[in-house]
Amino acid sequence: MKNNERLETTYLIIGSSAGGIGAAESIREMDKSGRIVITSDEPYPAYSRPLISEYLAGERIVEEMLFRPADFYEQHGIELLLGKKVKSLDLGRKVVEMDSGERITWEKLLLATGGKPIVPDIKGLNQKGVFTFLTLGDAKAIADYIGSVSRAVVIGGGLIGISVTEALMKLGVAVNVVEMKDRVLNTILDDEASLMTEQNLKRKGVGIITGHTVSEIMGESSMEGVILDNGERVPCELVVMAIGVLPRTELARNTGIKVNRGIVVDRHMATSCPDVYACGDVAEAYDFIYGINRITPIWPNAYIGGMVAGRNMAGIEADYAGGTAMNSLNYFGMDITTAGIVAPQDSSVYEVISRRREDGVYQKVILGDGLVKGMVFIGDIEKSGMIFGLMRGMVKVDGFKHELLADDFGLAYFPAELRRERLGVVPSKAATKS
């Protein structure tokens, strides 16, 4: 037998972000002695990816971004292999091969490989000064490069694009955002909320170019700018590709594991192949709002999915209740919370309750079959958690739907039985007699 084979490995987790950590914690809780190996092609232990913009802006250091304490892996008996990429997956032999040639044998496998940036084939793409923005490594690379950069173009007006734009603006860099669609944050906001966000960005000095794409990045010895699809030239010394993210399904393809846009999993987070599980941004898991499997690449869903996968890997049956798209953020001083369906297309199926205040507050709740199916809150987001709780609990709100956006909305509006349940009150026998 070759010296680089590790036959004693039981649980192998590929990916050390939220899903991988959730799985490892669940496994260790259920199995105190089994061997757990986590591999990551990044050189850092698990960190909070949403914080990379704060790192770039100089507001956080790496130690403040760690998802778990530095001694977490040692305390949980986890072998952590950093900076090592898995090259191939052999399901028959239950072996993975690393790019170093090392082989790891497993009994239970979790694919928590996350996503990768979408990078279109643009002329001049290999020009110095072109970056993506998905990992801590990306943020460090931009921070090292930025030096005397005064102008940047961010290609993509979604979550990643607006996040890196804010960080660059804090560093004194003028930014133009180029978005192919007709509005920014178009995947998580409706038309009105997008317009409000765009107006706020412009007030803060951000240039917004919608309805266009970048066709070429100019420059020879140094970057000069970009050329849009209409021929317009936008000068800059830095370009950030923030178009979107694709699930990293390469390892699963051509192995027999069912893959659509992502790796398809059941309610146990199990793939179509025995002893192989998936979670996080790479997985197509159950969405309780749509009632189907979808990719919902958000941090809480990844962690919870990982926890469920870990329990099942350890032999304890657990079901994934389902996640849905949910974002709570603050860009340029504007609080935004959205979840579920934000722009319903069929008015015969969905009912919309909304209000817009003169002070810049916009609130909207989408209902279907008497249930909360989506929401958009901008400005005043205090009650959004309660609305999401109703959404998550699939609570019928027919009887108080018109009060959902009331300034004083709270438990007092709930039906008595639901109010007692939320308060944890158990009715006495006397109170339950008819």
RODO-2510 file (C-alpha; in nm, 4 decimals, decimal comma):
residues 434
     n   res          X          Y          Z
     1     m     0,0000     0,0000     0,0000
     2     k     0,1211     0,3501    -0,0856
     3     n     0,2415     0,5675     0,1989
     4     n     0,0210     0,8616     0,0931
     5     e    -0,3077     0,6735     0,1331
     6     r    -0,5061     0,7402     0,4532
     7     l    -0,7336     0,4406     0,4947
     8     e    -0,8411     0,5288     0,8455
     9     t    -1,0427     0,8357     0,7434
    10     t    -1,4152     0,7981     0,8065
    11     y    -1,5703     1,1402     0,7392
    12     l    -1,4322     1,3612     0,4640
    13     i    -1,5637     1,7146     0,4171
    14     i    -1,4537     1,9020     0,1059
    15     g    -1,4944     2,2709     0,1829
    16     s    -1,4334     2,4523     0,5106
    17     s    -1,6942     2,7272     0,5042
    18     a    -2,0294     2,7426     0,6881
    19     g    -2,1684     2,4125     0,5579
    20     g    -1,8527     2,2175     0,6280
    21     i    -1,8289     2,3532     0,9820
    22     g    -2,1966     2,2809     1,0514
    23     a    -2,1471     1,9217     0,9363
    24     a    -1,8288     1,8713     1,1385
    25     e    -1,9965     1,9972     1,4554
    26     s    -2,2946     1,7673     1,4065
    27     i    -2,0752     1,4668     1,3317
    28     r    -1,8624     1,5218     1,6392
    29     e    -2,1690     1,5641     1,8570
    30     m    -2,2990     1,2248     1,7394
    31     d    -1,9695     1,0420     1,6932
    32     k    -1,7016     1,1197     1,9501
    33     s    -1,4316     0,8971     1,8009
    34     g    -1,4763     0,8929     1,4237
    35     r    -1,2086     1,0644     1,2199
    36     i    -1,3047     1,3908     1,0521
    37     v    -1,0960     1,5475     0,7772
    38     i    -1,1775     1,8860     0,6255
    39     t    -1,0004     1,9942     0,3084
    40     s    -0,9959     2,3423     0,1601
    41     d    -0,8136     2,4902    -0,1364
    42     e    -0,7983     2,8183     0,0567
    43     p    -0,5078     2,8720     0,2987
    44     y    -0,7338     3,0035     0,5775
    45     p    -0,9469     2,8274     0,8381
    46     a    -1,3208     2,8927     0,8144
    47     y    -1,4026     3,2637     0,8041
    48     s    -1,7160     3,4661     0,7466
    49     r    -1,7292     3,5429     0,3745
    50     p    -1,9801     3,8284     0,4139
    51     l    -1,7080     4,0184     0,6018
    52     i    -1,4527     4,0313     0,3190
    53     s    -1,5771     4,3769     0,2166
    54     e    -1,5037     4,5014     0,5676
    55     y    -1,1573     4,3471     0,5450
    56     l    -1,0950     4,5273     0,2150
    57     a    -1,2159     4,8557     0,3660
    58     g    -0,9675     4,8125     0,6505
    59     e    -1,2396     4,7703     0,9125
    60     r    -1,1604     4,4080     1,0051
    61     i    -0,8529     4,1925     1,0453
    62     v    -0,8483     3,8233     0,9607
    63     e    -0,8658     3,7142     1,3248
    64     e    -1,1956     3,9027     1,3621
    65     m    -1,3420     3,7198     1,0638
    66     l    -1,2850     3,3639     1,1813
    67     f    -1,6058     3,1602     1,1917
    68     r    -1,4778     2,9554     1,4858
    69     p    -1,1950     3,0087     1,7389
    70     a    -0,8434     2,9211     1,6274
    71     d    -0,8377     2,6069     1,8456
    72     f    -1,1757     2,4809     1,7185
    73     y    -1,0290     2,2079     1,4994
    74     e    -0,7989     2,0735     1,7681
    75     q    -1,0737     2,0826     2,0309
    76     h    -1,3070     1,8825     1,8041
    77     g    -1,0459     1,6371     1,6823
    78     i    -1,0650     1,7601     1,3231
    79     e    -0,7775     1,7259     1,0801
    80     l    -0,7668     2,0406     0,8685
    81     l    -0,5900     2,0340     0,5319
    82     l    -0,5576     2,3900     0,4029
    83     g    -0,4383     2,5066     0,0637
    84     k    -0,5025     2,1654    -0,0872
    85     k    -0,7342     2,1118    -0,3813
    86     v    -0,9214     1,7900    -0,4502
    87     k    -0,8428     1,6852    -0,8052
    88     s    -1,0727     1,3853    -0,8595
    89     l    -1,3384     1,1764    -0,6906
    90     d    -1,3643     0,7963    -0,7186
    91     l    -1,6999     0,6894    -0,5759
    92     g    -1,6414     0,3185    -0,6332
    93     r    -1,3238     0,3062    -0,4271
    94     k    -1,4336     0,5921    -0,1986
    95     v    -1,1119     0,7775    -0,2643
    96     v    -1,0316     1,1362    -0,3513
    97     e    -0,7044     1,2440    -0,5050
    98     m    -0,5511     1,5799    -0,4192
    99     d    -0,3610     1,7918    -0,6688
   100     s    -0,0486     1,6989    -0,4702
   101     g    -0,1044     1,3314    -0,5526
   102     e    -0,2111     1,2496    -0,1974
   103     r    -0,5117     1,0195    -0,1667
   104     i    -0,7721     1,0197     0,1084
   105     t    -1,0087     0,7289     0,1640
   106     w    -1,3487     0,7991     0,3188
   107     e    -1,6618     0,6224     0,4357
   108     k    -1,8914     0,9249     0,4346
   109     l    -1,8316     1,2249     0,2085
   110     l    -1,9711     1,5785     0,2140
   111     l    -1,9344     1,8087    -0,0848
   112     a    -1,9424     2,1636     0,0509
   113     t    -1,7429     2,3131    -0,2331
   114     g    -1,9342     2,6401    -0,2541
   115     g    -1,9371     2,8569    -0,5631
   116     k    -1,7038     3,0195    -0,8118
   117     p    -1,7223     3,3618    -0,9773
   118     i    -1,8824     3,3974    -1,3189
   119     v    -1,6141     3,5429    -1,5452
   120     p    -1,7277     3,6110    -1,9035
   121     d    -1,4880     3,5995    -2,1953
   122     i    -1,4072     3,9688    -2,2337
   123     k    -1,1242     4,1051    -2,4461
   124     g    -0,8449     4,2201    -2,2158
   125     l    -0,9567     3,9976    -1,9301
   126     n    -0,5968     3,9042    -1,8500
   127     q    -0,5037     4,2682    -1,8050
   128     k    -0,3303     4,3494    -1,4778
   129     g    -0,5793     4,4986    -1,2337
   130     v    -0,8743     4,2647    -1,3018
   131     f    -1,0095     4,0849    -0,9955
   132     t    -1,2998     3,8793    -0,8676
   133     f    -1,4476     3,9284    -0,5203
   134     l    -1,5628     3,6098    -0,3527
   135     t    -1,2893     3,5026    -0,1117
   136     l    -1,0573     3,6516     0,1460
   137     g    -0,7781     3,5894    -0,1040
   138     d    -0,9591     3,8118    -0,3552
   139     a    -0,9956     4,0873    -0,0970
   140     k    -0,6272     4,0632    -0,0046
   141     a    -0,5242     4,0760    -0,3714
   142     i    -0,7270     4,3944    -0,4299
   143     a    -0,5931     4,5506    -0,1089
   144     d    -0,2358     4,4769    -0,2170
   145     y    -0,2944     4,6200    -0,5645
   146     i    -0,5031     4,9252    -0,4904
   147     g    -0,2152     5,1623    -0,4050
   148     s    -0,2715     5,4800    -0,6063
   149     v    -0,5866     5,3545    -0,7831
   150     s    -0,8391     5,6375    -0,8010
   151     r    -1,1082     5,4918    -1,0320
   152     a    -1,2675     5,1483    -1,0535
   153     v    -1,5326     4,9744    -1,2604
   154     v    -1,7378     4,7050    -1,0924
   155     i    -1,9045     4,4742    -1,3438
   156     g    -2,2269     4,3566    -1,1839
   157     g    -2,4775     4,5383    -0,9646
   158     g    -2,5790     4,2470    -0,7428
   159     l    -2,4916     4,1705    -0,3817
   160     i    -2,1229     4,1129    -0,4508
   161     g    -2,0931     4,4170    -0,6756
   162     i    -2,2545     4,6619    -0,4348
   163     s    -2,0582     4,5139    -0,1445
   164     v    -1,7190     4,5659    -0,3092
   165     t    -1,8313     4,9085    -0,4352
   166     e    -1,8952     5,0262    -0,0795
   167     a    -1,5549     4,8990     0,0344
   168     l    -1,3760     5,0734    -0,2534
   169     m    -1,5614     5,3994    -0,1910
   170     k    -1,4530     5,3889     0,1744
   171     l    -1,0952     5,3703     0,0466
   172     g    -1,1461     5,6851    -0,1586
   173     v    -1,1818     5,5107    -0,4962
   174     a    -1,4439     5,6471    -0,7376
   175     v    -1,6607     5,3621    -0,8661
   176     n    -1,8812     5,3072    -1,1687
   177     v    -2,1086     5,0030    -1,1483
   178     v    -2,2009     4,8437    -1,4815
   179     e    -2,5128     4,6255    -1,4607
   180     m    -2,6461     4,4323    -1,7610
   181     k    -3,0076     4,4389    -1,6375
   182     d    -3,2097     4,7586    -1,6052
   183     r    -3,1710     4,7863    -1,2273
   184     v    -2,9305     4,7043    -0,9452
   185     l    -2,9881     4,4218    -0,6957
   186     n    -3,2477     4,2898    -0,9385
   187     t    -3,2435     3,9340    -0,8008
   188     i    -3,3362     4,0301    -0,4433
   189     l    -3,5395     4,3516    -0,4819
   190     d    -3,8507     4,4585    -0,6676
   191     d    -3,8583     4,7578    -0,9032
   192     e    -3,9384     5,0181    -0,6385
   193     a    -3,6793     4,8939    -0,3887
   194     s    -3,4151     4,8786    -0,6628
   195     l    -3,4903     5,2380    -0,7610
   196     m    -3,4624     5,3519    -0,3993
   197     t    -3,1298     5,1719    -0,3639
   198     e    -2,9961     5,3165    -0,6889
   199     q    -3,0943     5,6675    -0,5862
   200     n    -2,9150     5,6207    -0,2547
   201     l    -2,6025     5,4914    -0,4308
   202     k    -2,5983     5,7915    -0,6614
   203     r    -2,6391     6,0299    -0,3662
   204     k    -2,3301     5,8682    -0,2159
   205     g    -2,1346     5,9321    -0,5356
   206     v    -2,1518     5,5924    -0,7064
   207     g    -2,1828     5,5954    -1,0852
   208     i    -2,4551     5,3577    -1,2060
   209     i    -2,4689     5,2334    -1,5660
   210     t    -2,7571     4,9931    -1,6294
   211     g    -2,8681     4,8083    -1,9419
   212     h    -2,5115     4,7650    -2,0684
   213     t    -2,2176     4,5266    -2,0479
   214     v    -1,8417     4,5618    -2,0741
   215     s    -1,7114     4,4393    -2,4094
   216     e    -1,3416     4,5184    -2,3638
   217     i    -1,0884     4,6081    -2,0964
   218     m    -0,8433     4,8639    -2,2369
   219     g    -0,4749     4,9007    -2,1766
   220     e    -0,1374     4,7511    -2,2643
   221     s     0,1311     4,8233    -2,0079
   222     s    -0,1329     4,9427    -1,7610
   223     m    -0,5114     4,9495    -1,7437
   224     e    -0,6793     5,2476    -1,9043
   225     g    -1,0471     5,1635    -1,8634
   226     v    -1,3304     4,9656    -2,0186
   227     i    -1,5371     4,9889    -2,3345
   228     l    -1,9097     4,9256    -2,3038
   229     d    -2,1229     4,7408    -2,5583
   230     n    -2,2445     5,0779    -2,6929
   231     g    -1,8882     5,1980    -2,7512
   232     e    -1,8745     5,4273    -2,4479
   233     r    -1,5385     5,4373    -2,2691
   234     v    -1,5177     5,4449    -1,8916
   235     p    -1,1685     5,5213    -1,7555
   236     c    -1,0392     5,3220    -1,4575
   237     e    -0,7307     5,1545    -1,3159
   238     l    -0,9139     4,8644    -1,1495
   239     v    -1,1893     4,6256    -1,2628
   240     v    -1,3816     4,3911    -1,0344
   241     m    -1,5817     4,1089    -1,1907
   242     a    -1,8940     4,0716    -0,9746
   243     i    -2,1440     3,9258    -1,2183
   244     g    -2,2486     3,6341    -1,0029
   245     v    -2,1566     3,2919    -0,8716
   246     l    -2,1876     2,9406    -1,0134
   247     p    -2,1983     2,6261    -0,7979
   248     r    -1,8657     2,4395    -0,7998
   249     t    -1,9981     2,1089    -0,9289
   250     e    -1,6854     1,9942    -1,1153
   251     l    -1,6033     1,7113    -0,8743
   252     a    -1,9535     1,5658    -0,8979
   253     r    -1,9927     1,5759    -1,2737
   254     n    -1,9395     1,2490    -1,4605
   255     t    -1,9401     1,0519    -1,1355
   256     g    -2,3023     0,9393    -1,1332
   257     i    -2,4065     1,2040    -0,8823
   258     k    -2,7165     1,3858    -1,0079
   259     v    -2,6302     1,7428    -1,1018
   260     n    -2,8582     2,0111    -1,2432
   261     r    -2,7443     2,3667    -1,1876
   262     g    -2,6162     2,2415    -0,8535
   263     i    -2,5788     1,9029    -0,6858
   264     v    -2,9272     1,7670    -0,6194
   265     v    -2,9942     1,6545    -0,2613
   266     d    -3,2927     1,5121    -0,0755
   267     r    -3,4285     1,6243     0,2610
   268     h    -3,1391     1,4403     0,4319
   269     m    -2,8942     1,6446     0,2214
   270     a    -2,7963     1,3157     0,0559
   271     t    -2,7044     1,3044    -0,3111
   272     s    -2,8148     1,0357    -0,5556
   273     c    -2,5073     0,8273    -0,4631
   274     p    -2,4846     0,6353    -0,1325
   275     d    -2,2741     0,7890     0,1458
   276     v    -2,2280     1,1158    -0,0454
   277     y    -2,3896     1,4369     0,0786
   278     a    -2,3838     1,8011    -0,0298
   279     c    -2,4759     2,1355     0,1253
   280     g    -2,4266     2,5080     0,0876
   281     d    -2,3912     2,7071    -0,2316
   282     v    -2,3198     2,3949    -0,4387
   283     a    -2,6401     2,2136    -0,3415
   284     e    -2,9887     2,2261    -0,4880
   285     a    -3,1860     2,1808    -0,1671
   286     y    -3,5496     2,2185    -0,0681
   287     d    -3,6936     2,5711    -0,0729
   288     f    -3,9982     2,5845     0,1553
   289     i    -4,1439     2,8878    -0,0224
   290     y    -4,1336     2,7459    -0,3757
   291     g    -4,1838     2,3845    -0,2668
   292     i    -3,9038     2,2622    -0,4932
   293     n    -3,5283     2,2173    -0,4851
   294     r    -3,3414     2,5392    -0,5645
   295     i    -3,0030     2,6954    -0,5085
   296     t    -3,0247     2,9425    -0,2209
   297     p    -2,6647     3,0557    -0,1659
   298     i    -2,6861     3,2229     0,1718
   299     w    -2,4815     3,1651     0,4854
   300     p    -2,7553     3,0385     0,7284
   301     n    -2,8893     2,7871     0,4749
   302     a    -2,5391     2,6490     0,4237
   303     y    -2,4762     2,6060     0,7948
   304     i    -2,8142     2,4450     0,8704
   305     g    -2,7850     2,2192     0,5665
   306     g    -2,4408     2,1157     0,6876
   307     m    -2,5757     2,0344     1,0327
   308     v    -2,8453     1,8123     0,8819
   309     a    -2,5950     1,6423     0,6529
   310     g    -2,3592     1,5807     0,9451
   311     r    -2,6246     1,4110     1,1556
   312     n    -2,7221     1,1809     0,8711
   313     m    -2,3584     1,1041     0,7939
   314     a    -2,3196     0,9985     1,1580
   315     g    -2,6211     0,7677     1,1308
   316     i    -2,8790     0,9872     1,3067
   317     e    -3,1728     1,0585     1,0775
   318     a    -3,2515     1,4265     1,0352
   319     d    -3,4577     1,6211     0,7834
   320     y    -3,3802     1,9566     0,6284
   321     a    -3,6870     2,1738     0,6841
   322     g    -3,5912     2,3826     0,3855
   323     g    -3,4449     2,7250     0,3336
   324     t    -3,5215     3,0153     0,1067
   325     a    -3,3518     3,3279    -0,0202
   326     m    -3,3085     3,5710     0,2693
   327     n    -3,0816     3,8744     0,2893
   328     s    -3,0316     4,1300     0,5634
   329     l    -2,7785     4,3985     0,4813
   330     n    -2,6798     4,7592     0,5065
   331     y    -2,5310     4,9331     0,2028
   332     f    -2,4281     5,2967     0,2217
   333     g    -2,6367     5,3481     0,5352
   334     m    -2,9535     5,1905     0,3950
   335     d    -3,0981     4,8944     0,5882
   336     i    -3,2436     4,6262     0,3619
   337     t    -3,4104     4,2935     0,4446
   338     t    -3,5670     4,0673     0,1835
   339     a    -3,6831     3,7074     0,1744
   340     g    -3,8682     3,4643    -0,0487
   341     i    -4,0654     3,5925    -0,3462
   342     v    -4,0119     3,9684    -0,3838
   343     a    -4,1674     4,0381    -0,7256
   344     p    -4,4599     3,8012    -0,7903
   345     q    -4,5628     3,7763    -1,1536
   346     d    -4,9151     3,6376    -1,1124
   347     s    -5,1563     3,8716    -0,9316
   348     s    -5,4241     3,6001    -0,9362
   349     v    -5,2080     3,3802    -0,7144
   350     y    -5,0340     3,6350    -0,4917
   351     e    -5,1602     3,9299    -0,2899
   352     v    -4,9303     4,2233    -0,2192
   353     i    -4,9548     4,4496     0,0841
   354     s    -4,7161     4,7443     0,0793
   355     r    -4,6576     5,0960     0,1971
   356     r    -4,4111     5,3746     0,1228
   357     r    -4,3468     5,6488     0,3762
   358     e    -4,2145     5,9961     0,3068
   359     d    -3,9135     5,9313     0,5283
   360     g    -3,7765     5,6729     0,2846
   361     v    -3,9269     5,3627     0,4436
   362     y    -4,0633     5,0981     0,2074
   363     q    -4,2266     4,7791     0,3295
   364     k    -4,3908     4,5032     0,1310
   365     v    -4,5322     4,1612     0,2150
   366     i    -4,6328     3,9028    -0,0465
   367     l    -4,9083     3,6569     0,0443
   368     g    -5,0209     3,3332    -0,1183
   369     d    -5,2800     3,0858     0,0099
   370     g    -5,2983     3,2874     0,3303
   371     l    -4,9250     3,2448     0,3962
   372     v    -4,6390     3,4937     0,3863
   373     k    -4,4443     3,4072     0,0707
   374     g    -4,2027     3,6989     0,0566
   375     m    -4,1091     4,0386     0,1914
   376     v    -3,9083     4,3523     0,1185
   377     f    -3,8195     4,5983     0,3962
   378     i    -3,6121     4,9125     0,3412
   379     g    -3,5338     5,1752     0,6037
   380     d    -3,7410     5,0480     0,8956
   381     i    -3,6642     4,6749     0,9181
   382     e    -3,7478     4,6266     1,2884
   383     k    -4,0531     4,4061     1,2228
   384     s    -3,8955     4,2059     0,9401
   385     g    -3,7769     3,9336     1,1771
   386     m    -4,1307     3,8785     1,3029
   387     i    -4,2650     3,8650     0,9467
   388     f    -3,9951     3,6158     0,8508
   389     g    -4,0902     3,4068     1,1542
   390     l    -4,4472     3,3877     1,0251
   391     m    -4,3086     3,2983     0,6851
   392     r    -4,0731     3,0337     0,8249
   393     g    -4,3478     2,8853     1,0441
   394     m    -4,5937     2,8843     0,7538
   395     v    -4,8514     3,0574     0,9737
   396     k    -5,1892     3,1444     0,8231
   397     v    -5,2183     3,5232     0,8419
   398     d    -5,5552     3,5761     0,6710
   399     g    -5,7147     3,7084     0,9891
   400     f    -5,4590     3,9828     1,0446
   401     k    -5,2935     4,0347     0,7058
   402     h    -5,3812     4,4042     0,6855
   403     e    -5,2074     4,4660     1,0183
   404     l    -4,8757     4,3090     0,9094
   405     l    -4,7296     4,6501     0,8221
   406     a    -4,8870     4,8464     1,1044
   407     d    -4,6411     5,0546     1,3079
   408     d    -4,7476     4,8740     1,6247
   409     f    -4,7671     4,5253     1,4717
   410     g    -4,6758     4,2592     1,7251
   411     l    -4,8028     3,9590     1,9160
   412     a    -5,1163     4,1474     2,0149
   413     y    -5,2426     4,1088     1,6580
   414     f    -5,1938     3,7298     1,6557
   415     p    -5,4912     3,4978     1,7144
   416     a    -5,5087     3,3913     2,0815
   417     e    -5,3907     3,0351     2,0188
   418     l    -5,0941     3,1488     1,8107
   419     r    -5,0111     3,4194     2,0644
   420     r    -4,9996     3,1630     2,3467
   421     e    -4,7809     2,9377     2,1350
   422     r    -4,5341     3,2172     2,0593
   423     l    -4,5205     3,3167     2,4237
   424     g    -4,4682     2,9573     2,5320
   425     v    -4,7840     2,9640     2,7442
   426     v    -4,9498     2,6288     2,8126
   427     p    -5,3242     2,6754     2,8824
   428     s    -5,4451     2,5399     3,2174
   429     k    -5,7096     2,2684     3,2265
   430     a    -5,9593     2,5200     3,3564
   431     a    -5,8891     2,7536     3,0694
   432     t    -5,9359     2,4794     2,8122
   433     k    -6,2762     2,3605     2,9371
   434     s    -6,5649     2,4493     2,7151
***
